[in-house]
Amino acid sequence: MTLESIYYIGQTMAVLVIIASLGAIFFQMRQGQLIARASSQRELLKNASEFMLLTFDNSKVLKDVRHGLMEFDGASHETKSNFATWAMTFLLIMEQCIYMKKDELITDSSYNGFELFTLGIISTPGGAQWWAHTRKFMGVDLVDHLDQRLTALGGVTPPIYEFMPQFAPMEKSKS
């Protein structure tokens, strides 16, 4: 075997090692992305679960949320505070969803559920009043996205209490 043959064999082996290394790096990056996606989604669902407990664990907050969904501007200070805290908590979760979607760290089905929930809040009479105030200081990406979705849906977004009856307004008892 000549030195030239040994050189070509060495070069071929080097190319094969480089290709194998690139394949391994690609595989690691893909695995890392899948792990990041799963971790992000798990954290988001944990936050959503904790959010739901805000009303399930406190009947006063639930009552204020129900009232706030129907009338925000004319509500008492305490009702406004409880409703705004509840709605803002979810709005911040939705903002996180928007950025996760851009980075492909959330499934479409989960994203659509969070978006429907958010639009369901701001599609109620009181939620729309609250959104008119809140949109002024929220991130531009979030505000633009929600406004575009509301426009695109043309007012046919179901209010939250249509698909989550625990948020339906309390029936006034007949005296």
C-alpha positions in Angstrom: 0.0 0.0 0.0 1.4 3.4 -1.0 1.5 6.5 1.2 -1.0 8.0 -1.2 -3.5 5.2 -0.6 -3.0 5.5 3.2 -3.7 9.2 2.9 -6.9 8.7 0.9 -8.1 6.0 3.4 -7.3 8.4 6.3 -9.2 11.3 4.6 -12.2 9.0 3.9 -12.2 7.9 7.5 -12.0 11.5 8.7 -15.0 12.4 6.6 -17.0 9.5 7.9 -16.2 10.4 11.5 -17.3 14.0 10.8 -20.5 12.9 9.3 -21.1 10.5 12.3 -20.4 13.4 14.7 -22.8 15.7 12.9 -25.5 12.9 13.1 -24.9 12.5 16.8 -25.1 16.3 17.4 -28.3 16.5 15.3 -29.8 13.6 17.4 -28.8 15.3 20.7 -30.3 18.6 19.6 -33.5 16.9 18.6 -33.7 15.0 21.9 -33.0 18.3 23.7 -35.8 20.0 21.9 -38.2 17.2 22.7 -37.2 17.4 26.4 -37.5 21.2 26.5 -41.0 20.9 24.8 -42.2 18.3 27.3 -40.8 20.3 30.3 -42.3 23.6 29.1 -45.7 22.0 28.5 -45.6 20.3 31.9 -44.8 23.6 33.6 -47.6 25.3 31.7 -50.2 22.7 32.6 -49.1 22.9 36.2 -49.6 26.7 36.1 -53.0 26.2 34.6 -54.0 23.7 37.2 -52.9 26.1 40.0 -54.9 28.8 38.2 -58.1 26.8 38.3 -57.7 26.3 42.1 -58.0 30.1 42.5 -61.7 29.8 42.2 -62.3 26.2 43.3 -60.7 26.8 46.7 -62.4 30.2 47.4 -66.1 30.7 46.9 -65.8 34.5 47.4 -63.3 34.7 44.5 -65.6 32.5 42.4 -68.5 34.8 43.1 -66.4 37.8 42.2 -65.2 36.2 39.0 -68.8 35.4 38.0 -69.8 38.9 38.7 -66.7 40.4 36.9 -67.4 38.4 33.8 -70.8 40.1 33.6 -69.9 43.6 34.9 -66.4 44.9 35.6 -66.6 48.7 35.5 -69.5 49.0 37.9 -68.3 46.3 40.3 -67.1 46.9 43.8 -63.4 47.5 44.4 -63.0 44.0 46.0 -64.8 42.3 43.1 -62.7 44.2 40.6 -59.5 43.2 42.4 -60.4 39.6 42.7 -61.6 39.4 39.0 -58.6 41.3 37.7 -56.1 39.1 39.6 -57.8 36.0 38.4 -58.0 37.2 34.7 -54.5 38.6 34.8 -53.1 35.4 36.1 -54.5 33.5 33.1 -53.6 36.3 30.7 -49.9 35.9 31.7 -50.2 32.2 31.1 -51.6 33.0 27.6 -48.7 35.3 26.9 -46.3 32.4 27.8 -48.3 30.2 25.4 -47.7 32.7 22.6 -44.0 32.7 23.0 -43.9 28.9 23.5 -45.8 28.5 20.2 -43.3 30.7 18.4 -40.5 28.4 19.7 -42.6 25.2 19.0 -42.6 24.3 22.7 -46.4 23.7 22.9 -48.7 21.4 21.0 -51.3 23.0 18.8 -54.1 21.4 20.8 -52.9 22.8 24.1 -52.3 26.2 22.6 -55.8 26.3 21.1 -57.3 25.4 24.5 -55.5 28.2 26.2 -56.4 30.6 23.5 -60.1 29.6 23.6 -60.1 30.1 27.4 -58.5 33.6 27.1 -60.8 34.7 24.3 -63.7 33.3 26.3 -62.8 35.6 29.2 -62.5 38.8 27.1 -65.6 37.9 25.1 -67.9 38.3 28.1 -69.4 41.7 28.9 -67.3 42.3 32.0 -64.2 40.6 30.5 -64.4 43.1 27.6 -64.6 46.0 30.0 -61.6 44.6 31.9 -59.7 44.0 28.6 -60.2 47.6 27.5 -58.2 48.7 30.6 -55.7 45.9 30.7 -54.7 45.9 27.1 -53.1 49.3 27.6 -50.2 47.9 29.6 -49.8 44.4 28.3 -47.1 43.2 25.9 -47.7 44.3 22.3 -47.4 40.7 21.0 -50.2 39.5 23.3 -52.5 42.5 22.7 -52.0 42.3 18.9 -52.6 38.5 18.8 -55.8 38.6 20.9 -57.2 41.6 19.0 -56.4 39.9 15.7 -58.1 36.7 16.8 -61.2 38.5 18.1 -61.4 40.3 14.7 -60.8 37.1 12.7 -63.5 35.3 14.7 -66.0 38.1 14.1 -67.6 38.1 17.5 -68.5 34.4 17.5 -66.1 33.5 20.3 -68.1 31.7 23.0 -68.0 33.4 26.4 -66.1 31.3 29.0 -69.3 30.3 30.9 -70.7 28.6 27.8 -68.0 25.9 27.9 -67.1 26.1 31.6 -70.5 26.3 33.4 -68.9 26.9 36.8 -68.3 30.5 35.7 -71.9 31.0 34.6 -73.6 34.0 36.3 -75.6 33.0 39.4 -79.3 32.9 38.8 -81.0 35.6 40.8 -83.3 34.0 43.3 -86.9 35.0 43.2 -88.0 36.5 46.5 
